[in-house]
Amino acid sequence: MSSFSPKWFQTLEDRKTVGDLMERLDTHGVSRRDFLAMASAGAAASVWASAVGLPSVAVASPDGKLAFLSAFLVNEYNVILNKAFEKATGELGFSYVGLDGQFDSQKQLNQLEQQVAGGAQSVIFNLADGSAIKGASRIAKDAGVYIGNVWDTLPWFTPFEASDYYTLYAVPEEFDAHKAVTTELLKAVTEKFGGGNILAVTGTNGNLTDRQRSAGRDAAFKDFPKTKLVDQLPGKWNREDSLKATEDLLTRNPDIVGVVAQNDDVAQGVIAALNAAGLKPGEDVLVVAADGTSLGAKSIAAGHQLATSANSPAYAAALFAGRIYDVTHGWTPRASERLLNWRSLTITKDNVDGYIDRFVDNGDVEPFDYRRVSKVLHPEDWDPQAEIFPLDVDKAWEGIEKPAGWEYPKAYVEAKAKGEWDTVIAEYQDHYKIKFDGPSPNKKA
């Protein structure tokens, strides 16, 4: 290695030299733009070493396969996320497949094994059962396939207990988000009705996101003594089950003024049940929810739904596709970047028009610059395009008993103790230029 000289990098400025080099290397599927981006990100040393006969280093191509294994594709959130993954991976050069796990964790593990056997380079999960992440992590480690996980997981099991191939667990910060949207409801019903009884239609019993949103919801009631949560049933994250649950709840509780739905698909079922019962959503009964789906946003604009906590389904695709691109092209995340939260928006009638323009009625204009999320493609001006910060396991899994003998991962503890945690917060904030609540970066002026 002593014969290697940094001066060789200077020739990357020469167009002919780059072309010759790309022909000499196995760079099938790599564009000139991507090749130079990898070089500026630090991968050039490996590339050039291969070109001049130094020890061989593989050159990653962005034409690998990414699979999204959804717990269920029966609600609008996952449909939007699936379409966004297809668009994001297309822009990053991956081939893509989205599969429906049909609420069956064993089916999802079987799908993972099938995708690994079929040559998938990476897999992103929305798990039907968080406990399946252990088995998925073992399969990924043995196969050398990168995985990421959004939404449900096994509390107190982190990527650090798995392997480097479990590159990211990330979710919106749910406690504060659902507390904020519930506060909108309780404030409105107190002003409009002087208070009153509130129903909740939840997700799936035991689901981690359901627990976090319920905790945030319950915390909001402390500041509104004239309101009371009187009953709840699970809506299983979809419209049909939520409609039936709301019908049962209304039979048991005819005198209600508000409903907290656990997501926008659930809210659609709630609204349908209210209409069927002769109650006017937005007038007789106020409804709030979460996620920021198309139907949720349009319901707010129409006055049928009061508010939602919008995390934007497409953002999960932007974040995870960008991460997979980076780790498969030589970038290594710090400990504080392997567990992440992003901040949701509280959407009401006051700001819903801008949200619809960017995320709903946006035609062919994608809501995010998927390439700009990548630190490899944009080493200097990468942009998370949302408020990102490290996930605090004590806050995320508060109230859930730790397994016997469980200890905080050494890398997690050291990242907090030695300042990496704060460095990551500041760095992501500094790079956050394309605002989550602003216009799409792809929209022409």
URFEN-V671385 format. One record per backbone hydrogen bond with DSSP energy under -1.0 kcal/mol. NH is the residue of the N-H (numbers start at 1). CO is the residue of the C=O. E is the energy in kcal/mol with one decimal. If there is no record, write none. Layout:
# URFEN-V671385
NH | CO | E
NH | CO | E
This chain:
# URFEN-V671385
4 | 1 | -1.6
8 | 5 | -1.8
9 | 6 | -1.7
10 | 7 | -1.7
11 | 8 | -1.1
12 | 9 | -1.9
13 | 10 | -1.6
14 | 11 | -1.7
18 | 14 | -2.1
19 | 15 | -2.1
20 | 16 | -2.6
21 | 17 | -2.6
22 | 18 | -2.5
23 | 19 | -1.7
24 | 20 | -1.7
25 | 21 | -1.4
27 | 25 | -1.9
30 | 27 | -2.3
35 | 31 | -2.7
36 | 32 | -2.4
37 | 33 | -2.1
38 | 34 | -2.5
39 | 35 | -1.8
40 | 36 | -2.6
41 | 37 | -1.2
42 | 39 | -1.6
43 | 38 | -2.6
47 | 43 | -2.0
48 | 44 | -3.3
49 | 45 | -2.1
50 | 46 | -1.8
51 | 47 | -1.7
52 | 48 | -2.0
54 | 49 | -2.7
66 | 95 | -2.6
67 | 122 | -2.1
68 | 97 | -2.5
69 | 124 | -2.9
70 | 99 | -2.4
79 | 75 | -1.5
80 | 76 | -2.7
81 | 77 | -2.5
82 | 78 | -2.5
83 | 79 | -2.1
84 | 80 | -2.3
85 | 81 | -2.5
86 | 82 | -1.9
87 | 83 | -1.9
88 | 84 | -3.1
89 | 85 | -2.8
90 | 86 | -1.4
91 | 87 | -2.0
92 | 88 | -1.5
94 | 89 | -2.4
95 | 64 | -2.4
97 | 66 | -1.5
99 | 68 | -2.8
101 | 70 | -2.9
103 | 71 | -3.6
104 | 101 | -1.5
108 | 104 | -1.7
109 | 105 | -2.0
110 | 106 | -2.2
111 | 107 | -2.4
112 | 108 | -2.3
113 | 109 | -2.2
114 | 110 | -2.2
115 | 111 | -2.5
116 | 112 | -2.6
117 | 113 | -2.4
118 | 114 | -1.6
119 | 116 | -1.5
120 | 115 | -2.9
121 | 65 | -2.2
122 | 65 | -1.6
123 | 146 | -2.3
124 | 67 | -2.9
125 | 148 | -2.7
126 | 69 | -2.2
132 | 129 | -2.2
133 | 130 | -1.8
134 | 131 | -1.1
136 | 132 | -2.4
137 | 133 | -2.3
138 | 134 | -2.0
139 | 135 | -2.2
140 | 136 | -2.4
141 | 137 | -2.5
142 | 138 | -2.4
143 | 139 | -2.0
144 | 140 | -1.4
145 | 140 | -2.2
146 | 121 | -1.6
147 | 165 | -2.9
148 | 123 | -1.7
149 | 168 | -2.3
150 | 125 | -2.7
157 | 154 | -1.9
161 | 158 | -1.3
166 | 163 | -1.5
167 | 147 | -1.6
167 | 165 | -1.5
169 | 338 | -2.1
170 | 149 | -1.9
171 | 340 | -1.7
173 | 342 | -2.2
178 | 174 | -2.7
179 | 175 | -2.0
180 | 176 | -2.2
181 | 177 | -1.9
182 | 178 | -2.0
183 | 179 | -2.2
184 | 180 | -1.6
185 | 181 | -1.5
186 | 182 | -2.8
187 | 183 | -2.5
188 | 184 | -1.8
189 | 185 | -2.8
190 | 186 | -1.7
191 | 187 | -2.0
192 | 188 | -2.8
193 | 189 | -2.5
195 | 189 | -1.9
196 | 226 | -2.1
198 | 228 | -3.1
199 | 258 | -2.5
200 | 231 | -1.7
201 | 260 | -2.1
202 | 233 | -2.0
207 | 204 | -2.1
211 | 207 | -2.1
212 | 208 | -2.4
213 | 209 | -2.6
214 | 210 | -2.2
215 | 211 | -2.1
216 | 212 | -2.0
217 | 213 | -2.6
218 | 214 | -2.8
219 | 215 | -1.8
220 | 216 | -1.2
223 | 220 | -1.4
224 | 221 | -1.6
227 | 224 | -1.9
228 | 196 | -1.8
230 | 198 | -2.5
233 | 200 | -1.5
235 | 202 | -2.4
236 | 203 | -2.9
238 | 235 | -1.5
242 | 238 | -1.5
243 | 239 | -2.4
244 | 240 | -1.8
245 | 241 | -2.3
246 | 242 | -2.5
247 | 243 | -2.2
248 | 244 | -2.1
249 | 245 | -2.2
250 | 246 | -2.7
251 | 247 | -1.7
252 | 248 | -1.6
253 | 249 | -1.9
256 | 254 | -1.2
257 | 197 | -2.7
258 | 197 | -1.1
259 | 286 | -2.4
260 | 199 | -2.7
261 | 288 | -3.0
262 | 201 | -2.1
264 | 290 | -2.1
267 | 263 | -2.2
268 | 264 | -1.6
269 | 265 | -1.3
270 | 266 | -2.2
271 | 267 | -2.8
272 | 268 | -1.9
273 | 269 | -2.1
274 | 270 | -2.4
275 | 271 | -2.4
276 | 272 | -2.1
277 | 273 | -1.5
278 | 275 | -1.5
279 | 274 | -2.7
282 | 285 | -3.1
283 | 280 | -1.9
284 | 280 | -2.3
285 | 280 | -1.4
286 | 257 | -2.3
288 | 259 | -2.0
289 | 307 | -1.6
291 | 309 | -3.4
297 | 293 | -2.4
298 | 294 | -2.4
299 | 295 | -1.9
300 | 296 | -1.7
301 | 297 | -2.2
302 | 298 | -1.9
303 | 300 | -1.1
304 | 299 | -2.1
305 | 299 | -1.5
306 | 287 | -3.0
308 | 347 | -1.7
310 | 345 | -3.4
312 | 291 | -1.2
315 | 312 | -1.7
318 | 314 | -1.9
319 | 315 | -2.8
320 | 316 | -2.5
321 | 317 | -2.3
322 | 318 | -1.8
323 | 319 | -1.9
324 | 320 | -2.5
325 | 321 | -2.3
326 | 322 | -2.1
327 | 323 | -2.6
328 | 324 | -1.8
329 | 326 | -1.5
331 | 326 | -2.3
337 | 334 | -2.0
338 | 335 | -1.5
340 | 169 | -2.1
341 | 389 | -3.0
343 | 387 | -1.7
345 | 310 | -2.6
347 | 308 | -3.2
351 | 348 | -1.1
352 | 348 | -1.2
355 | 351 | -1.3
356 | 352 | -2.8
357 | 353 | -2.2
358 | 354 | -1.6
359 | 355 | -3.1
360 | 356 | -1.8
361 | 356 | -1.8
362 | 360 | -1.4
365 | 362 | -2.6
370 | 368 | -1.1
374 | 371 | -1.1
378 | 374 | -1.4
382 | 378 | -1.2
383 | 372 | -2.5
389 | 341 | -2.0
391 | 339 | -2.3
396 | 392 | -2.8
397 | 393 | -2.2
400 | 397 | -2.0
406 | 403 | -2.2
413 | 409 | -2.4
414 | 410 | -2.7
415 | 411 | -1.9
416 | 412 | -1.5
417 | 413 | -2.5
418 | 414 | -2.7
421 | 415 | -2.4
423 | 419 | -2.1
424 | 420 | -2.7
425 | 421 | -2.0
426 | 422 | -2.4
427 | 423 | -2.6
428 | 424 | -2.7
429 | 425 | -2.0
430 | 426 | -2.3
431 | 427 | -1.7
433 | 431 | -1.4
435 | 433 | -1.1
438 | 435 | -1.5
443 | 440 | -1.5
